Amino acid sequence: MSDDSSIHHLNFETADEDDSRTLDPLRTNDLEQVLKLIQAKNWTLGTFLYDLFSVPKVQKKDGNPQIQTQMVSIFLQGRSKIKAPDIVEMMYASRYSAPKAVRSSANRPANEVEMLRENGASI
């Protein structure tokens, strides 16, 4: 199973110099419905993603639903057109992303870099 067919809803051509990506207007309504469902289930986007990527320590009969396991596996293993690093880059490049400066270190986790900066350390 692959989510390659879902690539059609993203427009990677840019009109701006900031390399922003826009959602196909035909898919905007679907996206809004999914986000409203996430809110209705008392999730934030972060808690939804956390739950989506959570894996039981020991796979049990009543563990993650099969569709969750399949879709997450395909995505994380890079077997879809849009890969995990693509999403991570979009997150860091987003104008809503803060702080952007955490990308300056390849030697430390982003949260550690920001913590050091907040404490006045030079990196």
ABEGO torsion letter per residue (X at the ends): XBAAAAAAABBABBABAAGBBBBBAAAAAAAAAAAAAAAAAGBBAAAAAAAAABBBABBBAABBBAAAAAAAAAAAAGABABBAAAAAAAAAABAABOBAAAAABAABBAAAAAAAAAAGBBX
